[in-house]
Amino acid sequence: MEIATGPEPSAAVVWLHGLGADGHDFEPLVPELALAGTGAVRFVFPHAPVRPVTINGGMPMRAWYDIVGIDRQSPQDEPGIRASAALVETLIRREQDRGIPAGRILLAGFSQGGAIALHLGLRFGAALAGILALSTYLPLHETLTAEQSEANAATPVFMAHGILDPVVPLYLGESSANRLSQGGWPVTWRTYTMPHAVCPEEIADISRFLTDRLRTA
């Protein structure tokens, strides 16, 4: 689904939902962001495919990839991650075809969606405006050095996490942010007293990040 903040958008945010949700999950957030000075922005909220998810007893649900366990020792669904990244890449290319340059496109995601945003954004072949990754972690981190895009080697990354998150442990988000910082990416890392969710303070920080990255001259 799509929401535009005005006619003839000159920027786009492709925003990926978390496990078991759908593209409507972050729709109510758009008016709360109160973006100013960015021009009209098109928010694109895709729906993940429905697939069985191992960690949830094999129950079919909307998921960007399968999850066996939430820790660094659990095997990762590399085919699923790469397939969803390819799907989201087609959405970025579509925005480019609609006249929005990559430098005015921001990739965002929450939880599993944030993992795809990090995976794809750091590998995408044209420089993006930024990457927004909430309550999430860096998947397939061991392949990043070989696969990272020179075009996005300096793309700003905003990562945020709840210190009370019972779903994606705080250490996974923090270690991912540290990994990116050590790799040279300009990372903004924020924590909030919240569970696996978003909070008003975080929304204000997201608004500032988006405004800064998409502000028009």
C-alpha positions as CSV (number, residue, x, y, z in Angstrom):
1,M,0.0,0.0,0.0
2,E,1.1,3.6,-0.5
3,I,0.5,6.9,1.2
4,A,1.7,10.2,-0.2
5,T,2.1,13.3,2.0
6,G,1.3,15.6,-1.0
7,P,0.9,15.6,-4.7
8,E,3.8,14.7,-7.0
9,P,6.1,13.1,-4.4
10,S,9.8,13.9,-4.9
11,A,11.0,11.4,-2.3
12,A,10.1,7.9,-1.2
13,V,10.3,5.7,1.9
14,V,10.0,2.0,1.5
15,W,9.0,0.7,4.9
16,L,9.0,-3.1,5.8
17,H,6.9,-4.5,8.5
18,G,7.8,-7.1,11.1
19,L,7.1,-10.8,11.4
20,G,3.4,-11.7,11.4
21,A,2.3,-8.1,10.6
22,D,1.5,-6.6,7.2
23,G,2.0,-3.4,5.2
24,H,-0.7,-1.6,7.2
25,D,1.2,-1.9,10.5
26,F,3.1,1.4,10.2
27,E,0.4,3.3,8.2
28,P,-0.8,5.3,11.2
29,L,2.7,6.5,11.8
30,V,2.9,8.7,8.7
31,P,0.9,11.7,10.1
32,E,2.8,11.5,13.4
33,L,6.1,12.0,11.7
34,A,5.1,15.6,10.8
35,L,7.8,15.9,8.1
36,A,8.6,19.5,7.3
37,G,10.8,20.9,4.5
38,T,11.1,17.5,2.7
39,G,8.6,18.1,-0.1
40,A,5.9,15.5,-0.7
41,V,7.0,12.0,0.3
42,R,5.6,8.7,-0.9
43,F,5.5,5.9,1.8
44,V,5.5,2.4,0.3
45,F,4.4,-0.3,2.7
46,P,4.7,-3.8,1.1
47,H,3.3,-7.0,2.4
48,A,5.7,-9.9,3.0
49,P,4.9,-13.3,1.5
50,V,3.0,-15.8,3.7
51,R,5.3,-18.7,4.7
52,P,5.7,-21.2,7.5
53,V,7.9,-19.8,10.4
54,T,9.9,-22.4,12.3
55,I,10.2,-20.5,15.5
56,N,6.4,-20.2,15.7
57,G,5.8,-23.9,15.3
58,G,5.7,-23.8,11.5
59,M,2.6,-21.6,11.5
60,P,2.1,-19.8,8.1
61,M,2.3,-16.0,8.5
62,R,3.6,-13.0,6.7
63,A,7.4,-13.2,7.0
64,W,10.3,-11.9,5.0
65,Y,12.2,-15.1,5.8
66,D,12.1,-18.1,8.0
67,I,13.5,-17.9,11.6
68,V,14.8,-20.9,13.4
69,G,16.0,-19.0,16.5
70,I,17.0,-15.5,17.6
71,D,20.7,-15.7,18.4
72,R,23.9,-15.7,16.5
73,Q,24.3,-19.5,16.7
74,S,21.0,-20.3,14.9
75,P,21.1,-21.0,11.2
76,Q,19.8,-18.2,9.0
77,D,17.4,-18.5,6.1
78,E,19.8,-17.2,3.5
79,P,17.7,-18.1,0.5
80,G,14.6,-16.4,2.1
81,I,16.6,-13.3,3.1
82,R,18.0,-12.9,-0.4
83,A,14.7,-13.6,-2.1
84,S,12.9,-10.9,0.0
85,A,15.8,-8.4,-0.6
86,A,15.3,-9.0,-4.4
87,L,11.6,-8.4,-4.0
88,V,12.2,-5.1,-2.2
89,E,14.8,-4.1,-4.7
90,T,12.2,-4.2,-7.4
91,L,10.1,-1.6,-5.3
92,I,13.1,0.7,-5.1
93,R,13.7,0.3,-8.9
94,R,10.0,1.1,-9.4
95,E,10.3,4.4,-7.5
96,Q,13.3,5.3,-9.7
97,D,11.2,4.5,-12.7
98,R,8.6,6.9,-11.4
99,G,11.2,9.7,-11.4
100,I,12.6,9.6,-7.8
101,P,16.4,9.3,-7.7
102,A,18.0,6.8,-5.4
103,G,19.4,9.7,-3.3
104,R,15.8,10.6,-2.4
105,I,14.8,7.1,-1.5
106,L,15.1,5.8,2.1
107,L,14.8,2.2,3.1
108,A,13.2,1.5,6.5
109,G,12.0,-1.5,8.5
110,F,11.0,-2.8,11.9
111,S,12.3,-6.1,13.3
112,Q,12.4,-8.7,10.4
113,G,11.7,-5.8,8.0
114,G,14.6,-3.9,9.5
115,A,16.9,-6.9,8.9
116,I,16.0,-6.8,5.2
117,A,16.4,-3.0,5.1
118,L,20.0,-3.4,6.4
119,H,20.8,-6.4,4.2
120,L,19.6,-4.7,1.0
121,G,20.5,-1.1,1.8
122,L,24.2,-1.8,2.4
123,R,24.4,-3.8,-0.8
124,F,22.2,-1.7,-3.1
125,G,24.2,-0.5,-6.2
126,A,23.1,3.2,-6.0
127,A,23.5,5.6,-3.1
128,L,20.3,5.8,-1.0
129,A,19.2,8.7,1.2
130,G,19.5,6.5,4.3
131,I,18.6,3.3,6.1
132,L,16.2,3.2,9.1
133,A,16.4,-0.1,11.1
134,L,14.2,-0.5,14.2
135,S,14.3,-3.2,16.9
136,T,16.4,-5.4,14.6
137,Y,19.8,-6.8,13.7
138,L,22.2,-7.3,10.8
139,P,21.6,-10.6,9.0
140,L,24.2,-12.5,7.0
141,H,26.8,-10.2,8.6
142,E,29.6,-12.6,7.6
143,T,29.0,-11.8,3.9
144,L,28.8,-8.1,4.2
145,T,32.5,-7.3,3.6
146,A,32.5,-9.1,0.3
147,E,29.1,-7.9,-0.8
148,Q,28.8,-4.3,0.5
149,S,28.2,-1.6,-2.1
150,E,30.7,1.2,-2.6
151,A,27.8,3.5,-3.5
152,N,26.4,3.1,0.0
153,A,29.6,2.9,2.0
154,A,28.8,6.2,3.6
155,T,25.0,6.0,3.8
156,P,23.7,7.2,7.2
157,V,22.0,4.5,9.2
158,F,19.6,5.0,12.1
159,M,19.2,2.1,14.4
160,A,17.0,2.0,17.5
161,H,16.1,-0.6,20.1
162,G,14.0,-1.1,23.2
163,I,16.1,-2.1,26.3
164,L,13.2,-4.3,27.4
165,D,12.8,-6.1,24.1
166,P,11.9,-9.7,24.7
167,V,11.7,-10.7,21.0
168,V,15.0,-9.4,19.5
169,P,17.6,-9.2,22.3
170,L,19.2,-5.8,22.7
171,Y,22.7,-7.2,22.3
172,L,21.9,-8.2,18.7
173,G,20.9,-4.7,17.8
174,E,23.8,-3.2,19.6
175,S,26.4,-5.5,18.2
176,S,25.0,-4.9,14.7
177,A,25.3,-1.2,15.2
178,N,28.9,-1.6,16.4
179,R,29.7,-3.8,13.4
180,L,28.5,-1.1,11.0
181,S,30.3,1.7,12.9
182,Q,33.5,-0.3,12.7
183,G,33.0,-0.8,9.0
184,G,32.9,3.0,8.5
185,W,29.1,3.6,8.2
186,P,27.8,6.7,10.0
187,V,25.4,5.0,12.5
188,T,23.1,6.7,14.9
189,W,22.2,4.3,17.7
190,R,19.4,5.0,20.1
191,T,17.8,3.0,22.9
192,Y,14.4,3.5,24.7
193,T,12.7,2.1,27.7
194,M,10.2,0.0,25.8
195,P,9.6,-3.6,24.6
196,H,9.5,-4.8,21.0
197,A,7.6,-1.7,19.9
198,V,7.9,2.0,19.0
199,C,7.4,4.9,21.5
200,P,6.8,8.7,21.2
201,E,10.5,9.5,21.8
202,E,11.5,7.2,19.1
203,I,9.0,8.6,16.6
204,A,10.4,12.1,17.3
205,D,13.9,10.8,16.5
206,I,12.7,9.0,13.4
207,S,11.1,12.2,12.2
208,R,14.3,14.2,12.7
209,F,16.3,11.5,10.8
210,L,13.9,11.4,7.9
211,T,13.6,15.2,7.7
212,D,17.4,15.5,7.8
213,R,17.9,12.9,5.0
214,L,15.1,14.1,2.8
215,R,15.1,17.8,3.3
216,T,14.9,19.8,0.1
217,A,17.1,22.8,-0.7
